[in-house]
């Protein structure tokens, strides 16, 4: 039973990071992705952008919590000499979620700068 609980607690930071990234991206990046694949229209983006005051802080807070959980588990395993299950995957997922949150924050906080950058890239 403790091995199952240990495996679940080892995966908690990655899961929290994914949920935080999705929450933060739900106002800006998720509607863009849905529009790009043809599932939704611009109305969805306008609706979701109204709730960025809620989704961005939740995403940033959740991602911070995921990083704290991950580093706490790593520190515990370093002290006891155990091995984290899926440490490489957790690191990749947290990095990817962090990148999503940073992009969402840049799109929201610096719209003219990100528009210039996107215009130069296209």
C-alpha positions as CSV (number, residue, x, y, z in Angstrom):
1,X,0.0,0.0,0.0
2,X,2.8,2.4,0.8
3,X,4.4,1.8,-2.6
4,X,1.2,2.8,-4.4
5,X,1.0,5.9,-2.2
6,X,4.6,6.7,-2.9
7,X,4.0,6.3,-6.7
8,X,1.0,8.6,-6.5
9,X,2.9,11.2,-4.5
10,X,5.8,11.0,-6.9
11,X,3.4,11.9,-9.8
12,X,1.6,14.7,-8.0
13,X,4.0,17.5,-9.1
14,X,3.7,16.5,-12.8
15,X,-0.1,16.3,-12.5
16,X,-0.3,19.6,-10.7
17,X,2.0,21.2,-13.3
18,X,-0.2,20.0,-16.2
19,X,-3.4,21.2,-14.5
20,X,-1.8,24.6,-13.8
21,X,-0.6,24.9,-17.3
22,X,-4.0,24.1,-18.7
23,X,-5.6,26.6,-16.3
24,X,-3.3,29.4,-17.3
25,X,-3.5,28.6,-21.0
26,X,-7.3,28.3,-21.0
27,X,-7.8,32.0,-21.4
28,X,-5.3,32.7,-24.2
29,X,-3.6,29.7,-25.8
30,X,-6.3,27.0,-25.6
31,X,-8.9,29.0,-27.6
32,X,-6.1,29.8,-30.2
33,X,-5.4,26.1,-30.5
34,X,-9.0,25.2,-30.8
35,X,-9.5,27.8,-33.5
36,X,-6.4,26.6,-35.4
37,X,-7.6,23.1,-35.6
38,X,-11.1,24.2,-36.6
39,X,-13.0,23.1,-33.5
40,X,-14.1,26.5,-32.3
41,X,-14.5,30.1,-33.5
42,X,-13.3,33.5,-32.4
43,X,-16.3,33.8,-30.0
44,X,-14.8,31.2,-27.7
45,X,-11.6,33.2,-27.4
46,X,-13.5,36.4,-26.6
47,X,-15.5,34.5,-23.9
48,X,-12.4,32.9,-22.4
49,X,-10.4,36.2,-22.4
50,X,-13.0,37.6,-20.0
51,X,-11.9,35.1,-17.3
52,X,-8.1,35.7,-17.5
53,X,-8.3,37.5,-14.1
54,X,-9.1,34.0,-12.6
55,X,-7.3,31.5,-14.8
56,X,-3.9,33.2,-14.9
57,X,-3.4,33.5,-11.1
58,X,-4.7,30.0,-10.6
59,X,-2.3,28.7,-13.2
60,X,0.7,30.6,-11.8
61,X,-0.2,29.4,-8.2
62,X,-0.7,25.8,-9.3
63,X,2.5,25.8,-11.2
64,X,4.3,27.2,-8.2
65,X,2.8,24.6,-6.0
66,X,3.8,21.9,-8.5
67,X,7.4,23.1,-8.4
68,X,7.4,23.2,-4.6
69,X,6.0,19.6,-4.4
70,X,8.6,18.4,-6.9
71,X,11.6,20.0,-5.1
72,X,10.3,18.8,-1.7
73,X,10.1,15.2,-3.1
74,X,13.6,15.5,-4.6
75,X,15.0,16.8,-1.3
76,X,13.3,14.0,0.6
77,X,14.7,11.4,-1.8
78,X,18.2,12.9,-1.6
79,X,18.1,12.6,2.2
80,X,16.8,9.0,2.2
81,X,18.6,7.7,-0.8
82,X,15.5,6.7,-2.7
83,X,14.8,7.2,-6.4
84,X,11.9,9.3,-7.8
85,X,9.7,7.5,-10.2
86,X,9.4,9.4,-13.5
87,X,11.8,12.2,-12.4
88,X,12.8,12.9,-16.0
89,X,9.1,13.0,-17.2
90,X,8.1,15.2,-14.2
91,X,10.9,17.7,-15.1
92,X,9.9,17.8,-18.8
93,X,6.2,18.2,-17.9
94,X,7.0,21.0,-15.4
95,X,9.2,22.7,-17.9
96,X,6.5,22.5,-20.6
97,X,3.8,23.8,-18.2
98,X,6.1,26.6,-17.2
99,X,6.7,27.6,-20.8
100,X,2.9,27.6,-21.4
101,X,2.3,29.8,-18.4
102,X,5.1,32.2,-19.4
103,X,3.7,32.5,-22.9
104,X,0.1,33.1,-21.5
105,X,1.5,35.8,-19.2
106,X,3.4,37.5,-22.0
107,X,0.4,37.5,-24.2
108,X,-1.7,39.1,-21.4
109,X,0.7,41.5,-19.8
110,X,2.6,42.7,-23.0
111,X,0.2,42.4,-25.9
112,X,1.9,45.0,-28.1
113,X,5.4,43.4,-27.6
114,X,4.1,39.9,-28.3
115,X,2.2,41.2,-31.4
116,X,5.4,42.7,-32.7
117,X,7.3,39.4,-32.1
118,X,4.6,37.3,-33.7
119,X,4.5,39.7,-36.7
120,X,8.2,39.4,-37.2
121,X,8.0,35.6,-37.0
122,X,5.3,35.3,-39.7
